[in-house]
Amino acid sequence: MADRADGVIDGVFTAAGIDSCGKLGDVPAKDWERVVHVNLLGTVAVIRSALPYLKSSGGRIVTCASTLGINAVSDATAYCASKFGVVGFSRALAAELAGEVGVTTLIPGGMYTSFFDGRDEQYMPPPEAKLNEPANVAETVVFALSQPAGCEVRELVVCSSTESSWP
């Protein structure tokens, strides 16, 4: 990553998000662990690799959690655990890097993406659900990454005005 950027990284956005829906006892352990590995540990791995460059540039990090990282629901234990983990990791990292690297936690609600593709009907948003457009959420990421030095946006909850998973 840094090689392609001539050794300079000013900002990182971690947007990993997969799920394996179902009750804890019904989701195979390897699927459950994969969700945590991708969503939480993948976030950590990307930031860990970019951190020396971000410290050099006084850069910024935006992690992507979810409204299900602050509000748990049934049949999403792996996803909720991983995204609660991203929230906790991001808050701790913000404290650790205060004054060196900015850290923002993005907490988006449901979006019109392929995230819901291929799910059983019971795990799909209802037809009347109003989800957020990815472009709207992307604007908030740019906003967080473009703050002046010394100004931090610690958390951003971005969802449709009728989001059912918030609060």
MARZAKE-424624 format. One line per field, with one value per residue (C-alpha): residue number from 1; x, y, z; residue in three letters. Coordinates in nm, 2 decimals. Layout:
BEGIN
i = [NUM/...]
xx = [X/...]
yy = [Y/...]
zz = [Z/...]
aa = [ALA/...]
//
This chain:
BEGIN
i = [1/2/3/4/5/6/7/8/9/10/11/12/13/14/15/16/17/18/19/20/21/22/23/24/25/26/27/28/29/30/31/32/33/34/35/36/37/38/39/40/41/42/43/44/45/46/47/48/49/50/51/52/53/54/55/56/57/58/59/60/61/62/63/64/65/66/67/68/69/70/71/72/73/74/75/76/77/78/79/80/81/82/83/84/85/86/87/88/89/90/91/92/93/94/95/96/97/98/99/100/101/102/103/104/105/106/107/108/109/110/111/112/113/114/115/116/117/118/119/120/121/122/123/124/125/126/127/128/129/130/131/132/133/134/135/136/137/138/139/140/141/142/143/144/145/146/147/148/149/150/151/152/153/154/155/156/157/158/159/160/161/162/163/164/165/166/167]
xx = [0.00/0.27/0.49/0.22/0.19/0.56/0.58/0.32/-0.02/-0.24/-0.56/-0.70/-1.06/-1.13/-1.46/-1.46/-1.80/-1.93/-2.19/-2.31/-2.67/-2.83/-2.85/-2.52/-2.57/-2.67/-2.38/-2.07/-1.78/-1.55/-1.81/-1.86/-1.48/-1.44/-1.68/-1.48/-1.15/-1.26/-1.45/-1.25/-0.90/-0.89/-0.95/-0.67/-0.43/-0.48/-0.43/-0.13/0.04/-0.04/0.03/0.40/0.31/0.01/0.22/0.48/0.21/-0.01/-0.28/-0.63/-0.81/-1.18/-1.30/-1.63/-1.85/-2.22/-2.54/-2.53/-2.20/-2.39/-2.73/-2.74/-3.00/-3.08/-2.93/-2.63/-2.40/-2.09/-2.16/-2.26/-1.96/-1.72/-1.87/-1.89/-1.52/-1.45/-1.61/-1.41/-1.09/-1.14/-1.21/-0.90/-0.69/-0.81/-0.70/-0.36/-0.29/-0.43/-0.23/-0.06/-0.32/-0.69/-0.93/-1.30/-1.55/-1.81/-2.13/-2.35/-2.69/-2.81/-2.70/-2.80/-2.50/-2.45/-2.41/-2.77/-2.74/-2.80/-2.95/-3.25/-3.56/-3.58/-3.24/-3.32/-3.43/-3.81/-3.92/-4.03/-3.70/-3.53/-3.15/-2.88/-2.70/-2.33/-2.24/-2.40/-2.20/-1.88/-1.93/-1.91/-1.58/-1.43/-1.56/-1.39/-1.06/-1.05/-1.07/-0.80/-0.52/-0.63/-1.00/-1.13/-1.46/-1.46/-1.78/-2.03/-2.37/-2.50/-2.83/-3.15/-3.39/-3.62/-3.34/-3.48/-3.15/-3.10/-3.13]
yy = [0.00/0.25/0.15/0.26/0.59/0.67/0.60/0.85/0.77/1.06/0.87/0.52/0.40/0.05/-0.08/-0.45/-0.60/-0.96/-1.15/-1.50/-1.48/-1.72/-1.82/-1.88/-2.26/-2.28/-2.08/-2.31/-2.19/-2.14/-1.90/-1.72/-1.68/-1.56/-1.27/-1.16/-1.22/-1.01/-0.73/-0.68/-0.83/-0.72/-0.36/-0.39/-0.54/-0.26/0.00/-0.17/-0.18/0.19/0.33/0.42/0.62/0.78/0.89/1.04/1.24/1.32/1.14/1.02/0.69/0.62/0.28/0.14/-0.01/-0.04/0.06/-0.31/-0.23/-0.02/-0.19/-0.57/-0.78/-1.15/-1.39/-1.16/-1.25/-1.27/-0.94/-0.76/-0.89/-0.79/-0.44/-0.38/-0.48/-0.22/0.05/-0.05/-0.08/0.26/0.43/0.28/0.37/0.73/0.75/0.59/0.81/1.14/1.43/1.20/1.05/1.13/0.84/0.85/0.57/0.57/0.40/0.35/0.21/-0.01/0.09/0.00/-0.23/-0.60/-0.67/-0.82/-1.02/-1.39/-1.38/-1.58/-1.36/-1.33/-1.16/-0.91/-0.55/-0.53/-0.40/-0.07/-0.02/0.31/0.25/0.50/0.56/0.47/0.81/0.99/0.78/0.84/1.21/1.17/0.97/1.26/1.50/1.31/1.27/1.64/1.80/2.05/1.96/1.95/1.90/1.54/1.39/1.09/0.92/0.96/0.78/0.80/0.64/0.70/0.91/0.60/0.36/0.06/-0.05/0.29/0.35]
zz = [0.00/0.10/-0.19/-0.44/-0.25/-0.26/0.11/0.21/0.35/0.47/0.54/0.57/0.55/0.66/0.52/0.57/0.62/0.59/0.78/0.85/0.97/1.21/1.57/1.74/1.75/1.39/1.24/1.19/1.40/1.09/0.94/1.27/1.31/0.95/1.02/1.32/1.13/0.83/1.01/1.32/1.27/0.90/1.02/1.28/1.02/0.77/1.03/1.18/0.84/0.77/1.11/1.07/0.76/0.92/1.22/0.98/0.80/1.10/0.90/0.97/1.01/0.96/1.07/0.96/1.23/1.20/1.38/1.48/1.65/1.91/1.90/1.90/1.73/1.72/1.46/1.41/1.69/1.48/1.30/1.61/1.80/1.52/1.48/1.86/1.85/1.58/1.79/2.10/1.91/1.74/2.07/2.23/1.92/1.93/2.29/2.21/1.91/2.04/1.90/1.64/1.42/1.39/1.44/1.35/1.39/1.11/1.23/0.92/0.90/0.62/0.27/-0.08/-0.15/-0.23/0.15/0.16/-0.17/-0.14/0.21/0.32/0.30/0.68/0.69/0.41/0.48/0.43/0.09/0.25/0.42/0.34/0.32/0.27/-0.06/-0.04/-0.19/0.10/0.35/0.14/0.18/0.56/0.52/0.32/0.58/0.86/0.66/0.57/0.92/1.00/1.23/1.59/1.51/1.55/1.45/1.69/1.58/1.30/1.30/0.94/0.86/0.68/0.87/0.91/1.00/1.19/1.35/1.52/1.81]
aa = [MET/ALA/ASP/ARG/ALA/ASP/GLY/VAL/ILE/ASP/GLY/VAL/PHE/THR/ALA/ALA/GLY/ILE/ASP/SER/CYS/GLY/LYS/LEU/GLY/ASP/VAL/PRO/ALA/LYS/ASP/TRP/GLU/ARG/VAL/VAL/HIS/VAL/ASN/LEU/LEU/GLY/THR/VAL/ALA/VAL/ILE/ARG/SER/ALA/LEU/PRO/TYR/LEU/LYS/SER/SER/GLY/GLY/ARG/ILE/VAL/THR/CYS/ALA/SER/THR/LEU/GLY/ILE/ASN/ALA/VAL/SER/ASP/ALA/THR/ALA/TYR/CYS/ALA/SER/LYS/PHE/GLY/VAL/VAL/GLY/PHE/SER/ARG/ALA/LEU/ALA/ALA/GLU/LEU/ALA/GLY/GLU/VAL/GLY/VAL/THR/THR/LEU/ILE/PRO/GLY/GLY/MET/TYR/THR/SER/PHE/PHE/ASP/GLY/ARG/ASP/GLU/GLN/TYR/MET/PRO/PRO/PRO/GLU/ALA/LYS/LEU/ASN/GLU/PRO/ALA/ASN/VAL/ALA/GLU/THR/VAL/VAL/PHE/ALA/LEU/SER/GLN/PRO/ALA/GLY/CYS/GLU/VAL/ARG/GLU/LEU/VAL/VAL/CYS/SER/SER/THR/GLU/SER/SER/TRP/PRO]
//
